[in-house]
Amino acid sequence: MSTSVAENVIPPKGKPKWLRVKLPTGKKYTQLRGLVDKYDLHTICTSGSCPNMGECWGEGTATFMILGNICTRSCGFCGVKTGRPETVDWAEPEKVARSIKIMNIKHAVLTSVDRDDLKDMGSIIWAETVKAVRRMNPETTMETLIPDFQGIPNHLDRILKVAPEVISHNMETVKRLTREVRIQAKYERSLEVLDYLKNNGANRTKSGIMLGLGEEESEVIATMEDLRKANVDVITIGQYLQPSKKHLPVKQFILPEQFKKYEELGLEMGFRHVESGALVRSSYKAHKHIH
């Protein structure tokens, strides 16, 4: 989408009013916030200052990151640290499962950094975490927002074997911008991962893209069409926000009307769920995507 198309976008001169959010409130949020602080639990919701934290926690959904907080990749949009990751913590699956139990989470979203330094790309810890959560929280449903594992089937098969309700892998951006936005990732490889998952027994697949990095409307629609060709069930579309001055700048703020247009197009294409809005993030309304 070009900034010259005034009805679709506006230039980034300060955050528009629709990106301003109220501080989280409510009994459920306050209760969970107290548990997180008391037991020193780690969620992406808090560490990432997610704008939807209050809403998601109120619905019993939370996101947990495994395999440390240092990534082997250096994507231009992501605020996670890049460098030499820490040693794998083999007790982590039980720790995550315990956190979910303490917080009484109904639907857990698991995600991780990329671990290209490991022979298994971290897929073993991934599978063990799903199994641990199931043992300790048999009523909790799960979404696994996984890396591409370099597209290696053996690693993807470990996720398929433990059968989370939803398996998600984000495209993040359109094809033309992939090399700039996701430096070590490949557009086609991500599509192949999603296609492989669906063709090999995934119950539900999901992907997400960010807008405002300089993409054209036609490119967004092409990406949506590519995801449908890969039989992806759920798509999330949100506004990119720059984590720091070192990261890629915001090129455009997308108007709410344009997000609504993408939502309608996505449903017409056949996606089971389309979450499209400025504040939408990968795990937004995630509990609904299992149905």
Order of alpha helices (4+ residues) and beta strands (2+ residues): beta-alpha-alpha-alpha-beta-beta-beta-alpha-beta-alpha-beta-alpha-beta-alpha-alpha-beta-alpha-beta-beta-alpha-beta
